[in-house]
Amino acid sequence: MKHGVRCLFILPFLLFVIYFTVPSLRYPKTNTLLVFKKKKKDTLLSFLFQIFAEHSILCNFSFRFFIGLVPMDKCTLESAKILYLDNSVDATLNLQSRGDVQTCTTWKAPIIWEGMFEEYLYDEAHKRKRSSVAVTVFAVGKYLEAYLETFLNSSEQHFMLGLPVTYYVFTDKPEKVPHILLGPKRSLKILKVDRHSRWQDISMMRMKSISDIIETEIRHNFTYVFCFDVDQTFAGRFGSEALGDSVALLHAYYYRLPKHMYTYDRNPLSKAYMDTGDFYYHAAVFGGTWKTVKTITDACYESIMADKENNVEALWHDESHLNKYFWMNKPSRLLSPEYCWDESIGHRTDIRVKRLLWAPKDYKNLRINH
């Protein structure tokens, strides 16, 4: 109860601080990046965020609600023709259609949001190009029974409809993979992998498995690769607008936070070490051309093994290494949190479509280290 009262007391003060700390709330044309670089205000803002993040359910709810009010930077490009174009259709993106969110990066890559694109233009273009997509997903241990069937069935309803798709399911129990009714030009292949004693190792070692299957098979048969966590459910169109040379996903919990609050690995001994970055990316979804995804997974695997040799483990495992890679090698396309949303965050007006949803997590029973 005391924590709840504390939250109610702090909320008005927090809103007051944000109002005068972030001028874009009062003056929409102000660049918020310049504001967040002001150290004293930044420190106070961070302190207040921490209070909300660490105290009680009420504080967490208030924190998440409040984060939705923090403005994003805005795209300053006048035309999508100035973008780094993954394909010619990107020139038709309406960067000004979403004034509530950031629609491009400083390196001229698009950030894909509902309302920016015409679905049929992308679908027709990729059909003409005969684009095809390989999907990698790991269903190891209890994750297979808990999530795989729902993941695959929902994908058949929403993911890259109209394009050839093959699912590569990595599992330690091939005999337990459920039978799924697949659409035309869609198939499923099962690959047996060893189950590591620690879930962290399963997460990190997937990079090598993905690289190996790209080298031996995917590169000869597919244009693009998308890598997914299995504990997710497709809920809306996840279509060809998401395809690009190098595709990263904005993390649903961080896309409106100031950069100093991103949970990069801060250990200088780790290959994943980052002092700053552009965005915080979610490793639950990443992709690109087969060549680029192989480069990504090879680089992450090499960094992971280098850390192991030095008895170091990155804070968020493969996700920390992926963030480092995208910091050093800018993605050509960013997906908004629509493409991987957690409903427990609550309502956000900027999330007009929920394309992929986090499944309920039961880590206590699913993540068992032996």
Residue frames as qw, qx, qy, qz and C-alpha x, y, z in Angstrom:
[[0.000, 0.885, 0.465, 0.000, 0.00, 0.00, 0.00],
 [0.323, -0.765, 0.096, 0.549, 2.84, 2.34, 0.85],
 [0.381, -0.109, 0.594, 0.700, 4.36, 1.79, -2.60],
 [0.184, 0.632, 0.676, 0.332, 1.00, 2.52, -4.24],
 [0.146, -0.931, -0.246, 0.228, 0.64, 5.80, -2.37],
 [0.410, -0.542, 0.339, 0.651, 4.20, 6.69, -3.30],
 [0.359, 0.220, 0.676, 0.605, 3.42, 6.10, -6.99],
 [0.057, 0.822, 0.544, 0.160, 0.31, 8.26, -6.87],
 [0.292, -0.862, -0.036, 0.412, 2.31, 11.01, -5.22],
 [0.425, -0.387, 0.482, 0.661, 5.16, 10.84, -7.72],
 [0.471, 0.472, 0.664, 0.339, 3.06, 10.61, -10.90],
 [0.162, 0.957, 0.242, -0.009, 2.02, 14.30, -11.08],
 [0.311, -0.809, 0.340, 0.365, 5.61, 15.35, -10.34],
 [0.573, -0.080, 0.681, 0.449, 6.92, 12.98, -13.01],
 [0.411, 0.695, 0.536, 0.247, 4.54, 14.36, -15.62],
 [0.061, -0.983, -0.018, 0.173, 5.55, 17.89, -14.63],
 [0.456, -0.577, 0.512, 0.445, 9.25, 17.05, -15.06],
 [0.548, 0.214, 0.687, 0.426, 8.67, 15.43, -18.45],
 [0.279, 0.876, 0.392, 0.035, 6.62, 18.36, -19.67],
 [0.030, -0.974, 0.182, 0.129, 9.46, 20.78, -19.00],
 [0.534, -0.461, 0.625, 0.335, 12.26, 18.33, -19.82],
 [0.438, 0.204, 0.751, 0.450, 10.95, 17.30, -23.25],
 [0.146, 0.409, -0.017, -0.901, 10.10, 20.46, -25.18],
 [0.174, -0.029, -0.759, -0.627, 8.53, 18.49, -28.02],
 [0.069, -0.514, -0.832, 0.197, 5.54, 17.98, -25.75],
 [0.047, 0.766, 0.284, -0.575, 5.07, 21.75, -25.96],
 [0.266, 0.730, -0.343, -0.528, 6.90, 22.50, -29.19],
 [0.929, 0.182, 0.309, -0.088, 6.42, 19.57, -31.63],
 [0.677, 0.697, -0.200, 0.127, 9.28, 20.56, -33.92],
 [0.272, -0.781, 0.548, -0.128, 11.91, 20.28, -31.19],
 [0.699, 0.304, -0.647, 0.024, 14.43, 17.46, -31.66],
 [0.788, -0.578, 0.036, -0.209, 14.12, 15.29, -28.55],
 [0.881, 0.095, -0.211, 0.412, 17.59, 13.85, -29.06],
 [0.259, 0.561, -0.249, 0.746, 19.08, 17.21, -28.19],
 [0.541, -0.626, 0.097, -0.553, 17.00, 17.33, -25.03],
 [0.954, -0.287, -0.088, -0.022, 17.93, 13.87, -23.80],
 [0.721, 0.312, -0.280, 0.551, 21.60, 14.75, -24.09],
 [0.139, -0.716, 0.242, -0.640, 21.26, 17.29, -21.31],
 [0.461, 0.118, -0.823, 0.311, 22.83, 15.42, -18.45],
 [0.130, -0.059, 0.610, -0.779, 21.16, 16.91, -15.40],
 [0.673, 0.088, 0.031, -0.734, 17.64, 16.58, -16.73],
 [0.701, 0.205, -0.652, -0.202, 18.49, 13.14, -18.06],
 [0.254, 0.138, -0.840, 0.460, 19.66, 11.98, -14.63],
 [0.380, 0.035, 0.468, -0.797, 16.50, 13.20, -12.91],
 [0.743, 0.182, -0.253, -0.593, 14.33, 11.58, -15.56],
 [0.586, 0.203, -0.784, 0.030, 16.22, 8.30, -15.17],
 [0.001, -0.101, 0.767, -0.634, 15.83, 8.41, -11.38],
 [0.572, 0.108, 0.262, -0.769, 12.07, 8.87, -11.65],
 [0.735, 0.227, -0.514, -0.380, 11.81, 6.09, -14.23],
 [0.376, 0.194, -0.867, 0.264, 13.62, 3.76, -11.85],
 [0.297, -0.027, 0.609, -0.735, 11.19, 4.50, -9.03],
 [0.731, 0.201, -0.001, -0.653, 8.27, 3.58, -11.23],
 [0.677, 0.322, -0.633, -0.192, 9.95, 0.50, -12.65],
 [0.355, 0.217, -0.836, 0.359, 10.94, -0.99, -9.30],
 [0.179, 0.011, 0.658, -0.732, 7.95, -0.45, -7.00],
 [0.444, 0.287, 0.691, -0.492, 4.75, -2.51, -6.99],
 [0.370, 0.425, 0.768, 0.305, 2.22, -3.45, -9.64],
 [0.125, 0.913, 0.340, -0.190, 0.64, 0.00, -9.52],
 [0.183, -0.759, 0.341, 0.524, 3.99, 1.61, -10.21],
 [0.387, -0.069, 0.777, 0.491, 4.66, -0.75, -13.11],
 [0.301, 0.680, 0.656, 0.128, 1.28, 0.05, -14.61],
 [0.002, -0.946, -0.092, 0.309, 1.88, 3.78, -14.16],
 [0.355, -0.534, 0.533, 0.552, 5.38, 3.43, -15.62],
 [0.393, 0.198, 0.780, 0.445, 4.15, 1.68, -18.76],
 [0.195, 0.842, 0.502, -0.014, 1.32, 4.15, -19.22],
 [0.147, -0.889, 0.099, 0.422, 3.67, 7.06, -18.81],
 [0.445, -0.280, 0.625, 0.577, 6.24, 5.69, -21.27],
 [0.394, 0.533, 0.688, 0.296, 3.55, 5.77, -23.95],
 [0.060, 0.961, 0.232, -0.135, 3.43, 9.56, -23.55],
 [0.402, -0.617, 0.362, 0.571, 7.14, 10.08, -24.21],
 [0.612, 0.730, -0.042, -0.301, 7.56, 11.34, -27.81],
 [0.831, 0.025, 0.356, 0.426, 9.79, 9.65, -30.35],
 [0.161, -0.447, 0.363, 0.802, 12.15, 11.45, -32.68],
 [0.631, 0.632, 0.288, -0.345, 10.63, 12.33, -36.02],
 [0.680, 0.197, 0.479, 0.518, 11.73, 11.49, -39.54],
 [0.013, -0.723, 0.036, 0.690, 13.03, 14.63, -41.23],
 [0.259, -0.026, 0.726, 0.637, 13.13, 13.27, -44.79],
 [0.417, 0.344, 0.029, -0.841, 10.68, 14.98, -47.11],
 [0.787, 0.311, -0.285, -0.449, 10.35, 12.02, -49.44],
 [0.887, -0.216, 0.408, -0.020, 10.80, 8.26, -49.22],
 [0.786, 0.593, -0.074, 0.160, 12.80, 8.46, -52.44],
 [0.080, 0.808, -0.495, 0.309, 15.70, 9.70, -50.30],
 [0.825, -0.408, 0.343, -0.186, 15.64, 6.50, -48.23],
 [0.081, -0.379, 0.903, 0.187, 18.10, 3.66, -48.50],
 [0.770, 0.165, -0.099, -0.609, 15.87, 1.59, -50.76],
 [0.531, -0.172, 0.829, -0.035, 15.68, -2.16, -50.12],
 [0.372, 0.361, 0.776, 0.360, 13.46, -2.25, -53.21],
 [0.054, 0.261, 0.331, 0.905, 11.76, 0.20, -55.55],
 [0.366, -0.653, -0.604, -0.272, 8.45, -0.01, -53.66],
 [0.477, -0.473, -0.397, 0.625, 10.05, 1.66, -50.62],
 [0.153, 0.072, 0.159, 0.973, 9.95, 4.92, -52.60],
 [0.342, -0.498, -0.512, -0.611, 6.16, 4.85, -52.16],
 [0.450, -0.416, -0.657, 0.440, 6.30, 4.82, -48.35],
 [0.125, -0.823, -0.190, -0.520, 4.45, 7.73, -46.77],
 [0.517, 0.031, -0.530, 0.672, 6.92, 8.88, -44.13],
 [0.108, -0.188, 0.216, -0.952, 4.69, 11.75, -43.02],
 [0.573, -0.347, -0.543, -0.506, 1.57, 9.65, -42.51],
 [0.725, -0.479, -0.468, 0.160, 2.50, 8.79, -38.92],
 [0.083, 0.757, -0.215, 0.612, 3.26, 11.99, -37.06],
 [0.706, -0.632, 0.131, -0.293, 3.07, 10.15, -33.74],
 [0.896, -0.272, 0.276, 0.217, 6.10, 7.92, -34.33],
 [0.121, -0.677, 0.552, 0.471, 9.54, 7.83, -35.92],
 [0.854, 0.432, 0.213, -0.198, 9.33, 6.54, -39.50],
 [0.759, 0.546, -0.232, 0.269, 12.97, 6.63, -40.58],
 [0.761, -0.474, -0.047, 0.442, 16.44, 6.47, -39.07],
 [0.105, -0.873, 0.235, 0.414, 19.35, 8.89, -39.27],
 [0.289, -0.332, 0.752, 0.490, 20.98, 6.55, -41.80],
 [0.476, 0.293, -0.297, -0.774, 17.85, 6.72, -44.00],
 [0.146, -0.089, -0.980, -0.103, 16.40, 3.31, -43.32],
 [0.508, -0.384, -0.278, -0.719, 12.59, 3.06, -43.05],
 [0.144, -0.012, 0.846, -0.513, 10.83, 2.06, -39.84],
 [0.291, -0.224, -0.741, -0.562, 7.70, 0.20, -40.90],
 [0.227, 0.195, 0.626, -0.720, 4.41, 1.19, -39.24],
 [0.243, 0.572, 0.781, 0.059, 0.79, 0.63, -40.15],
 [0.168, 0.902, 0.277, -0.285, -0.47, 3.43, -42.41],
 [0.170, -0.698, 0.423, 0.552, 2.85, 3.98, -44.21],
 [0.074, -0.267, 0.834, 0.477, 2.57, 1.43, -47.00],
 [0.763, 0.214, -0.121, -0.598, 0.25, -0.13, -49.56],
 [0.711, -0.231, 0.661, -0.069, 0.20, -3.88, -48.96],
 [0.838, 0.450, 0.308, -0.035, -0.56, -4.87, -52.55],
 [0.371, 0.865, -0.336, -0.010, 2.42, -2.97, -53.96],
 [0.251, -0.593, 0.761, -0.084, 4.86, -5.00, -51.87],
 [0.758, 0.051, 0.632, -0.153, 3.04, -8.27, -52.49],
 [0.748, 0.651, 0.107, -0.073, 2.99, -7.78, -56.26],
 [0.207, 0.842, -0.499, 0.015, 6.63, -6.70, -56.35],
 [0.371, -0.462, 0.799, -0.104, 7.85, -9.74, -54.42],
 [0.813, 0.264, 0.502, -0.133, 5.74, -12.11, -56.48],
 [0.606, 0.781, -0.139, -0.051, 7.30, -10.65, -59.64],
 [0.053, 0.740, -0.659, 0.120, 10.75, -11.12, -58.10],
 [0.860, -0.043, -0.500, -0.087, 9.79, -14.65, -57.07],
 [0.115, -0.568, 0.603, -0.548, 10.86, -13.96, -53.51],
 [0.804, -0.244, -0.536, -0.083, 10.85, -16.91, -51.13],
 [0.290, -0.697, 0.391, -0.526, 11.27, -17.04, -47.36],
 [0.660, -0.042, -0.717, 0.223, 12.89, -19.53, -45.00],
 [0.496, -0.707, 0.102, -0.494, 11.76, -19.37, -41.36],
 [0.509, 0.152, -0.760, 0.374, 13.95, -20.67, -38.55],
 [0.578, -0.576, 0.094, -0.570, 12.41, -21.46, -35.16],
 [0.292, 0.255, -0.861, 0.329, 13.77, -23.39, -32.17],
 [0.751, -0.393, -0.066, -0.527, 11.43, -25.58, -30.12],
 [0.477, 0.278, -0.771, 0.317, 13.64, -27.26, -27.55],
 [0.063, -0.050, -0.796, 0.600, 12.55, -29.00, -24.35],
 [0.132, 0.542, 0.741, -0.374, 9.18, -27.90, -23.01],
 [0.165, 0.475, -0.126, -0.855, 8.99, -25.05, -25.50],
 [0.120, 0.000, -0.833, -0.540, 7.91, -27.54, -28.18],
 [0.135, -0.477, -0.868, 0.025, 4.75, -28.67, -26.43],
 [0.083, -0.616, -0.426, 0.657, 3.96, -25.23, -25.07],
 [0.119, 0.694, -0.042, -0.709, 4.31, -23.07, -28.17],
 [0.199, -0.214, 0.721, 0.628, 5.21, -24.67, -31.50],
 [0.206, 0.468, 0.834, 0.206, 1.77, -25.72, -32.73],
 [0.060, 0.871, 0.373, -0.315, 0.25, -22.30, -32.05],
 [0.169, -0.634, 0.352, 0.668, 3.21, -20.55, -33.64],
 [0.201, -0.045, 0.802, 0.560, 2.95, -22.57, -36.85],
 [0.154, 0.612, 0.772, 0.071, -0.84, -22.51, -37.16],
 [0.010, 0.877, 0.223, -0.425, -0.99, -18.75, -36.62],
 [0.207, -0.492, 0.497, 0.684, 1.86, -18.21, -39.08],
 [0.251, 0.239, 0.839, 0.419, -0.11, -20.07, -41.74],
 [0.095, 0.803, 0.584, -0.070, -2.87, -17.51, -41.30],
 [0.051, -0.973, -0.084, 0.210, -0.75, -14.34, -41.34],
 [0.423, -0.641, 0.425, 0.479, 2.92, -14.73, -42.36],
 [0.026, -0.435, 0.636, 0.637, 4.03, -13.91, -45.93],
 [0.645, 0.390, 0.619, -0.219, 0.82, -15.16, -47.49],
 [0.632, 0.755, 0.035, -0.171, 1.18, -15.71, -51.22],
 [0.236, 0.756, -0.610, -0.001, 4.93, -16.36, -51.08],
 [0.854, 0.048, -0.510, 0.086, 6.78, -19.71, -50.87],
 [0.340, -0.701, 0.453, -0.434, 7.69, -20.35, -47.22],
 [0.800, -0.006, -0.590, 0.103, 9.55, -23.22, -45.57],
 [0.554, -0.747, 0.221, -0.295, 9.73, -23.62, -41.79],
 [0.602, 0.310, -0.666, 0.312, 12.97, -25.01, -40.40],
 [0.687, -0.640, 0.019, -0.342, 12.08, -26.36, -36.96],
 [0.378, 0.429, -0.724, 0.386, 15.07, -27.06, -34.72],
 [0.737, -0.473, 0.099, -0.473, 14.18, -29.42, -31.89],
 [0.087, -0.420, 0.885, -0.183, 15.55, -32.12, -29.62],
 [0.472, 0.172, 0.814, -0.292, 12.31, -34.12, -30.02],
 [0.196, 0.170, -0.583, -0.770, 11.55, -34.49, -33.76],
 [0.166, -0.273, -0.935, -0.156, 8.93, -37.16, -33.11],
 [0.066, -0.593, -0.645, 0.478, 6.82, -34.70, -31.11],
 [0.045, 0.193, -0.225, -0.954, 6.57, -31.99, -33.75],
 [0.504, 0.435, 0.587, -0.462, 2.82, -31.60, -34.43],
 [0.366, 0.332, 0.692, 0.527, 1.29, -32.15, -37.85],
 [0.112, 0.573, 0.143, -0.799, 0.33, -28.81, -39.37],
 [0.553, 0.620, 0.539, 0.138, -1.92, -28.27, -42.38],
 [0.292, -0.444, 0.241, 0.812, 0.19, -26.11, -44.67],
 [0.491, 0.737, 0.148, -0.440, -0.92, -23.93, -47.55],
 [0.812, 0.536, 0.106, 0.203, 0.26, -24.11, -51.18],
 [0.520, 0.654, -0.271, 0.478, 4.01, -23.58, -51.71],
 [0.335, -0.706, 0.435, -0.448, 4.62, -23.95, -47.98],
 [0.851, 0.041, -0.517, 0.077, 6.57, -26.74, -46.31],
 [0.543, -0.750, 0.300, -0.231, 8.18, -27.76, -43.02],
 [0.731, 0.324, -0.553, 0.234, 11.51, -29.40, -42.28],
 [0.724, -0.680, 0.050, -0.101, 12.58, -30.78, -38.92],
 [0.514, 0.568, -0.520, 0.378, 16.20, -30.57, -37.78],
 [0.806, -0.502, -0.290, 0.122, 17.41, -32.37, -34.67],
 [0.191, 0.707, -0.405, 0.548, 19.61, -30.42, -32.28],
 [0.532, -0.136, -0.704, 0.452, 21.10, -31.28, -28.93],
 [0.385, -0.848, -0.243, -0.272, 19.52, -29.86, -25.83],
 [0.338, 0.445, -0.488, 0.670, 22.01, -27.87, -23.81],
 [0.434, -0.372, -0.718, 0.396, 21.87, -28.02, -20.03],
 [0.083, -0.485, -0.289, 0.821, 21.30, -24.27, -19.76],
 [0.403, 0.769, 0.496, -0.019, 18.57, -22.36, -21.62],
 [0.026, -0.883, 0.197, 0.426, 21.05, -19.50, -22.07],
 [0.320, -0.351, 0.748, 0.463, 23.25, -21.80, -24.17],
 [0.437, 0.484, 0.746, 0.135, 20.28, -22.89, -26.28],
 [0.193, 0.924, 0.219, -0.246, 19.54, -19.24, -26.96],
 [0.101, -0.802, 0.415, 0.417, 23.11, -18.37, -27.87],
 [0.400, -0.222, 0.814, 0.358, 24.03, -21.48, -29.86],
 [0.583, 0.614, 0.515, -0.131, 21.09, -21.05, -32.24],
 [0.196, 0.852, -0.260, -0.410, 23.29, -18.62, -34.15],
 [0.164, -0.418, 0.837, 0.312, 25.59, -21.44, -35.28],
 [0.461, 0.289, 0.838, -0.036, 22.67, -23.71, -36.19],
 [0.433, 0.805, 0.247, -0.321, 21.08, -20.99, -38.34],
 [0.091, 0.759, -0.511, -0.393, 24.38, -20.27, -40.08],
 [0.327, -0.202, 0.904, 0.188, 24.95, -23.96, -40.80],
 [0.489, 0.480, 0.725, -0.065, 21.52, -24.54, -42.37],
 [0.328, 0.861, -0.031, -0.386, 21.87, -21.39, -44.48],
 [0.051, -0.628, 0.694, 0.349, 25.18, -22.66, -45.81],
 [0.287, -0.066, 0.945, 0.140, 24.04, -26.20, -46.54],
 [0.222, 0.472, 0.844, 0.124, 20.51, -25.62, -47.81],
 [0.124, 0.814, 0.407, -0.395, 18.78, -22.25, -47.51],
 [0.079, -0.629, 0.324, 0.702, 21.21, -20.31, -49.70],
 [0.122, -0.056, 0.833, 0.537, 20.40, -22.57, -52.63],
 [0.028, -0.470, -0.859, -0.202, 16.62, -22.31, -52.34],
 [0.157, -0.835, -0.504, 0.154, 15.49, -19.05, -50.69],
 [0.270, 0.715, 0.038, 0.644, 15.82, -15.31, -51.11],
 [0.234, -0.649, 0.278, -0.668, 15.15, -14.27, -47.51],
 [0.537, -0.162, -0.775, 0.291, 15.45, -15.69, -44.00],
 [0.392, -0.642, 0.097, -0.652, 13.45, -14.73, -40.92],
 [0.440, 0.040, -0.803, 0.400, 14.47, -15.98, -37.48],
 [0.517, -0.554, -0.124, -0.641, 11.79, -16.20, -34.78],
 [0.175, -0.186, 0.816, -0.518, 11.44, -17.16, -31.14],
 [0.251, -0.243, -0.896, -0.275, 8.80, -19.88, -30.84],
 [0.136, -0.507, -0.713, 0.464, 6.89, -18.36, -27.90],
 [0.151, 0.304, -0.075, -0.937, 4.95, -15.95, -30.11],
 [0.403, 0.492, 0.771, -0.043, 1.60, -15.94, -31.92],
 [0.092, 0.104, 0.427, 0.894, 0.83, -14.23, -35.22],
 [0.138, 0.566, 0.653, -0.484, -2.27, -12.05, -34.91],
 [0.382, 0.827, 0.123, -0.393, -2.25, -9.89, -38.04],
 [0.752, 0.641, -0.049, 0.144, -0.60, -9.44, -41.40],
 [0.483, -0.654, 0.438, 0.384, 3.18, -10.00, -41.24],
 [0.770, 0.582, 0.262, -0.010, 3.79, -9.50, -44.92],
 [0.764, 0.327, 0.139, 0.538, 6.27, -8.74, -47.66],
 [0.021, 0.936, -0.048, 0.349, 6.63, -5.12, -46.50],
 [0.660, -0.701, 0.269, 0.028, 8.91, -6.59, -43.79],
 [0.902, 0.119, 0.191, 0.368, 11.38, -8.06, -46.29],
 [0.150, 0.962, -0.229, 0.005, 14.71, -6.34, -46.79],
 [0.603, 0.524, -0.539, 0.267, 18.45, -6.81, -46.92],
 [0.365, 0.042, -0.710, 0.600, 18.97, -6.50, -43.14],
 [0.453, -0.580, -0.352, -0.578, 15.91, -6.39, -40.89],
 [0.240, 0.017, -0.708, 0.664, 15.85, -5.51, -37.19],
 [0.374, -0.648, -0.607, -0.267, 12.94, -5.16, -34.75],
 [0.098, -0.518, 0.313, -0.790, 12.37, -2.33, -32.26],
 [0.285, -0.170, -0.875, 0.351, 11.83, -3.82, -28.81],
 [0.296, -0.685, -0.533, -0.399, 8.32, -3.17, -27.50],
 [0.567, -0.699, -0.334, 0.280, 9.59, -2.19, -24.05],
 [0.519, -0.420, 0.075, 0.741, 12.27, 0.24, -25.16],
 [0.413, 0.475, 0.455, 0.630, 11.18, 2.05, -28.32],
 [0.082, -0.883, -0.212, -0.410, 10.01, 5.14, -26.41],
 [0.676, -0.661, -0.073, 0.317, 12.64, 5.15, -23.68],
 [0.103, 0.926, -0.355, -0.068, 15.66, 7.48, -23.69],
 [0.746, 0.443, -0.491, 0.080, 18.81, 5.74, -24.89],
 [0.033, 0.528, -0.711, 0.464, 20.59, 5.73, -21.56],
 [0.679, -0.176, 0.500, -0.508, 17.95, 3.29, -20.30],
 [0.837, 0.314, -0.381, -0.236, 18.59, 0.67, -23.00],
 [0.790, -0.473, 0.387, -0.048, 19.89, -2.54, -21.45],
 [0.656, 0.610, -0.439, 0.070, 22.99, -2.95, -23.58],
 [0.887, -0.240, -0.210, 0.335, 25.80, -5.07, -22.19],
 [0.056, -0.967, 0.172, -0.180, 27.93, -2.65, -20.18],
 [0.801, -0.456, 0.309, 0.234, 30.74, -5.08, -19.41],
 [0.247, 0.822, -0.429, -0.282, 33.90, -3.94, -21.27],
 [0.347, -0.358, 0.859, 0.115, 35.19, -7.53, -21.14],
 [0.628, 0.375, 0.675, -0.097, 32.34, -8.75, -23.37],
 [0.267, 0.067, 0.600, 0.751, 32.38, -8.60, -27.15],
 [0.027, -0.695, -0.662, -0.279, 28.78, -7.37, -26.84],
 [0.302, -0.523, -0.308, 0.735, 29.84, -4.29, -24.85],
 [0.180, 0.640, 0.391, 0.636, 28.11, -1.08, -25.86],
 [0.190, -0.241, -0.368, 0.878, 28.26, 2.34, -24.27],
 [0.399, 0.452, 0.157, -0.782, 25.56, 3.73, -26.53],
 [0.336, 0.186, 0.853, 0.353, 23.58, 2.79, -29.60],
 [0.175, -0.137, -0.414, -0.883, 20.82, 3.76, -32.01],
 [0.726, -0.272, -0.145, -0.615, 17.87, 1.68, -30.76],
 [0.390, -0.279, 0.847, -0.230, 17.33, -1.40, -28.63],
 [0.587, 0.201, -0.588, -0.519, 16.57, -4.35, -30.88],
 [0.783, -0.181, 0.444, -0.397, 14.63, -7.48, -29.95],
 [0.004, -0.380, 0.888, 0.258, 16.25, -10.80, -30.89],
 [0.573, 0.241, 0.714, -0.324, 12.83, -12.51, -31.03],
 [0.660, 0.666, 0.347, 0.020, 12.62, -11.42, -34.69],
 [0.071, -0.725, 0.400, 0.556, 15.38, -10.60, -37.16],
 [0.785, 0.362, 0.492, 0.106, 15.98, -11.35, -40.80],
 [0.102, 0.750, -0.359, -0.546, 17.16, -10.31, -44.22],
 [0.727, 0.483, -0.436, -0.219, 18.58, -11.87, -47.34],
 [0.972, -0.186, -0.101, 0.101, 20.15, -15.27, -46.76],
 [0.646, 0.398, -0.251, 0.601, 23.60, -13.78, -47.28],
 [0.107, -0.637, 0.257, -0.719, 23.09, -11.03, -44.71],
 [0.803, -0.480, 0.064, -0.348, 21.52, -13.33, -42.11],
 [0.932, 0.029, -0.198, 0.301, 24.47, -15.70, -42.46],
 [0.371, 0.509, -0.285, 0.722, 26.82, -12.78, -41.88],
 [0.447, -0.618, 0.155, -0.628, 24.81, -11.73, -38.80],
 [0.928, -0.340, -0.012, -0.151, 24.71, -15.21, -37.26],
 [0.820, 0.228, -0.253, 0.460, 28.39, -15.85, -38.00],
 [0.151, 0.585, -0.289, 0.742, 29.41, -12.57, -36.35],
 [0.625, -0.556, 0.145, -0.527, 27.24, -13.18, -33.28],
 [0.981, -0.141, -0.126, 0.041, 28.49, -16.75, -32.92],
 [0.649, 0.371, -0.308, 0.589, 32.12, -15.66, -33.13],
 [0.130, -0.603, 0.282, -0.735, 31.52, -13.02, -30.44],
 [0.832, -0.419, 0.021, -0.363, 29.70, -15.51, -28.21],
 [0.948, 0.012, -0.197, 0.249, 32.56, -18.02, -28.48],
 [0.387, 0.511, -0.324, 0.696, 35.16, -15.33, -27.81],
 [0.448, -0.590, 0.222, -0.634, 33.26, -14.42, -24.63],
 [0.955, -0.250, -0.089, -0.130, 33.11, -18.08, -23.60],
 [0.776, 0.267, -0.317, 0.475, 36.87, -18.38, -23.93],
 [0.150, 0.427, -0.357, 0.817, 37.19, -15.45, -21.53],
 [0.250, -0.370, -0.820, 0.357, 34.54, -16.80, -19.14],
 [0.167, 0.208, 0.129, -0.955, 32.22, -13.90, -19.98],
 [0.135, 0.489, 0.844, 0.173, 28.50, -14.06, -20.72],
 [0.033, -0.265, -0.195, -0.944, 26.67, -11.11, -22.23],
 [0.297, 0.035, 0.489, -0.820, 23.81, -9.63, -20.21],
 [0.726, 0.307, 0.262, -0.556, 21.02, -10.70, -22.59],
 [0.718, -0.015, 0.672, 0.184, 22.96, -13.45, -24.31],
 [0.481, 0.273, 0.589, 0.589, 22.47, -13.57, -28.10],
 [0.097, 0.907, 0.394, 0.112, 20.30, -10.44, -27.99],
 [0.333, -0.841, 0.148, 0.399, 23.20, -8.41, -26.60],
 [0.483, -0.214, 0.595, 0.605, 25.46, -9.63, -29.40],
 [0.340, 0.601, 0.630, 0.356, 22.77, -8.91, -31.99],
 [0.057, -0.970, -0.192, 0.135, 22.43, -5.34, -30.72],
 [0.407, -0.635, 0.380, 0.536, 26.19, -4.89, -31.01],
 [0.484, 0.161, 0.675, 0.533, 26.12, -6.20, -34.58],
 [0.206, 0.787, 0.519, 0.262, 23.34, -3.80, -35.62],
 [0.242, -0.907, 0.007, 0.345, 25.18, -0.93, -33.95],
 [0.383, -0.479, 0.543, 0.574, 28.26, -1.64, -36.05],
 [0.089, 0.078, 0.782, 0.612, 26.33, -2.67, -39.18],
 [0.371, 0.205, 0.254, -0.869, 23.18, -0.59, -39.55],
 [0.423, 0.354, 0.835, 0.003, 20.07, -2.52, -40.59],
 [0.027, 0.084, 0.493, 0.866, 18.48, -1.45, -43.87],
 [0.482, -0.419, -0.465, -0.613, 14.96, -1.89, -42.49],
 [0.048, -0.078, 0.741, -0.665, 13.44, -1.59, -39.02],
 [0.379, -0.457, -0.732, -0.333, 10.16, -3.13, -37.96],
 [0.323, -0.501, 0.208, -0.776, 8.02, -1.26, -35.47],
 [0.211, -0.143, 0.854, -0.454, 6.83, -2.98, -32.27],
 [0.765, 0.183, 0.004, -0.617, 3.63, -3.88, -34.15],
 [0.725, 0.356, -0.573, -0.138, 5.69, -6.80, -35.43],
 [0.599, -0.071, -0.730, 0.322, 6.26, -8.19, -31.91],
 [0.284, -0.552, 0.101, -0.777, 4.01, -6.72, -29.24],
 [0.270, -0.137, -0.858, 0.415, 3.46, -7.63, -25.58],
 [0.315, -0.631, -0.477, -0.525, -0.16, -7.02, -24.61],
 [0.577, -0.573, -0.454, 0.364, 0.77, -6.75, -20.93],
 [0.306, 0.043, -0.014, 0.951, 2.23, -3.32, -21.78],
 [0.163, 0.626, 0.525, -0.553, -1.35, -2.13, -22.13],
 [0.469, 0.778, 0.408, 0.090, -3.02, 0.11, -24.68],
 [0.315, -0.423, 0.244, 0.814, -0.85, 2.32, -26.89],
 [0.490, 0.730, 0.212, -0.426, -2.43, 4.58, -29.47],
 [0.193, 0.687, -0.564, -0.416, 0.58, 4.19, -31.78],
 [0.182, -0.107, 0.969, 0.131, 0.10, 0.41, -32.00],
 [0.586, 0.234, -0.062, -0.773, -2.75, 0.35, -34.52],
 [0.891, 0.164, -0.346, -0.243, -2.15, -3.26, -35.59],
 [0.539, -0.533, 0.645, -0.099, -0.77, -6.14, -33.55],
 [0.678, 0.467, -0.489, -0.289, 0.92, -8.42, -36.03],
 [0.696, 0.081, -0.678, 0.223, 2.81, -10.75, -33.69],
 [0.538, -0.709, 0.095, -0.446, 2.16, -11.17, -29.98],
 [0.057, 0.410, -0.835, 0.362, 4.29, -12.42, -27.13],
 [0.699, -0.299, -0.615, -0.209, 2.82, -15.63, -25.78],
 [0.614, -0.726, 0.132, -0.280, 2.29, -15.90, -22.00],
 [0.424, 0.525, -0.682, 0.281, 5.59, -16.82, -20.37],
 [0.856, -0.490, 0.020, -0.166, 6.09, -19.51, -17.74],
 [0.391, 0.686, -0.574, 0.214, 9.84, -19.31, -17.34],
 [0.497, -0.497, 0.612, -0.361, 9.81, -21.05, -13.97],
 [0.849, 0.038, 0.508, -0.139, 8.72, -24.31, -15.59],
 [0.772, 0.635, 0.018, 0.014, 10.07, -23.84, -19.10],
 [0.374, 0.749, -0.457, 0.301, 13.60, -22.65, -18.37],
 [0.855, -0.498, 0.143, -0.029, 15.11, -25.39, -16.26],
 [0.319, 0.730, -0.594, 0.118, 18.89, -25.41, -15.94],
 [0.969, -0.215, -0.125, 0.006, 20.39, -28.75, -15.04]]
